[in-house]
Amino acid sequence: MAARAAPAEMTAEIIRLVDVSKVYGTGDATVRAVDAVTLSVNEGDFLAVMGPSGSGKSTLMHILGCLDVPTTGEYRFAGEDVSRMDERELASIRNRRIGFVFQQFHLLSSMSAWRNVELPLLYRAARDRKQTALNALAQVGLSNRVDHRPNQLSGGQQQRVAIARALVTDPTMILADEPTGNLDSHASREVLEILTGLNRSGHTIVLITHDPNVAGVAERVVEMSDGRLRARVAA
Amino acid sequence: MNLLRTFDTGMRGLLGHRLRSILTTLGILFGVAAVICTVGIGTASANSVNSRIAALGTNLLTISPGSTTSFGVRGGSGSANTLTMDDVSGLEDRQDAPDVAAVAPVVSGSVTLVSASTNWATTVQGSTPGWLMTEARTLSQGVFFTRQQVAKHAQVVVLGTTTAAELGVTVGSQVSISGAPFDVVGILTASGSTGFTNSDDLAVVPITTAQDQITGGSPDSVQRILLSATSTGTIGSAYLEADQLLLQTHHITNSASADFTITSASTLASTAASVTTTLTILLASVAAISLLVGGIGVMNIMLVSVTERTQEIGLRKALGATPRDLLRQFLIEAATLSFVGGVLGVGAGLLAGILVPRLANIAVTITPTPVVIAVAVAAGVGLIFGVYPAARAARLAPIAALRAE
């Protein structure tokens, strides 16, 4: 892997959430989807956020992924204060720092695998985009499928294309939201192996899941319940 | 994201959604082509009507006896022969009526002409050489009768082409009118049928001869006086000059009690012009509706694809696209579709302008204005409905856009 830009501070803390809350609605209909969460993730960590649906883990994931901003509290991402950023700055953070893997893959059906992987590179100054995309596809073992359209690939292969797309920008963190939710057990294992392998080679990974077996691959597991977070000893 | 890369992305977006791109282009194409073609047909028919009106002689004024007053004691027009040869000579005075180019008194009657082989009932007009100019006619053969022939009550006649053909006569032949022999001295050029009368079926003789032998009546009184103004532009002043002059010679001080009426062929022309305007408006409305339908088609295609594209927008935002990147991408996509559709539509419209006259015997005259308007409207619709839903989606939170179903 290419060397990541060294953080300015000595600490390898990538994520620092302090008393972060996300509140929806007003008056009696107020819902605290995320309630005073404090969390820290260091470089090289493999963290799983577990919880049943409705526990607020998706909202937490949106905040961690800079797809949404907290109502209150402080969020620092690699030292940058994300909670005060405007939309353009957030877009830049997402592009430079975060690689997303979604449950529904979210590949563009009209494009080949390598064009899908290339997408995030279009929104930054990047050279040799095709070669970079092909390298990322090689990392997930899909060098022989680069010109296939998503509908010509199996679910597991599609998710691997999505992981390649998350990797291609060499992000500070990979954020995977139920990456195995739409896959059979074989493909799930494959995807989790790739994520584990990426973590071993130094990537920071945050995995969101409701499945304890999936969470089990992580070094550290935290559990969400009613918007609150509590630590859990890894299995 | 630089412009070149945005352009590349936009093009790939279009190629990735071929069916939608083709349908949108077709919608714009047909809208533009329909406008160009229908307005072309409208313009052509307006031109054709106008040229027929021009053939009638739009700078022609007709003076008839009687008043236009339709109530009170005054009779209807033509009820009394108040026009005289003195009026004619007064109007011929270039000093008093500088904008009158030619004057022709007319008496007329229906008679049967007899030739060596056959006979034919038609209208005989008695007039002077000024008739030819005021009626905007020319001769195909021979000559018109002269002032001297009018003065000498000459037995000469000029025939319309239909009349000459029916009688089987040419210049130099003789025909008999009311028992008297007349020499055929000229044949009029065919002018085509205008309105309800066939202007090629008539005979013209010197007015003096007509009064002697055909219509009877006082040799001084005439039924109508035809005037032609020096140009279409001076018809108004020619009208005023003739009006003043006749009021003076008839010793009438109040123009409301005039014993004559001046009508103008331009009255007819303006009526016809308003008819063609109505026709053009009708066709333009049809065209506008086809443009609207095309536009709604484009709008539907764009809106229907918004859900799918909303997810794409959400994904692109999650991957780091700013709203401006997305807006540019969709602007380029919509502009390309509108441009291609507009250009093809102009091509199809021009092609129809060539093919329709050949296949359907309908004239099409293409003018630049409807082409420009059609392209502008079609492109505008394409742009607005291509960009607006996308712009709205681009403002959504990325996660909401990603989850759109």
Interface residues (C-beta under 8 A of the other chain):
Chain A: H62 G65 L67 D68 E87 R88 A91 S92 R94 N95 R96 F100 F102 H106 L108 S110 M111 R115 L119 P120 L122 Y123 R124 R165
Chain B: M1 R5 T9 R12 G13 L15 G16 H17 Q311 E312 G314 L315 R316 K317 A318 L319 G320 A321 T322 P323 D325 A397 P398 I399 L402
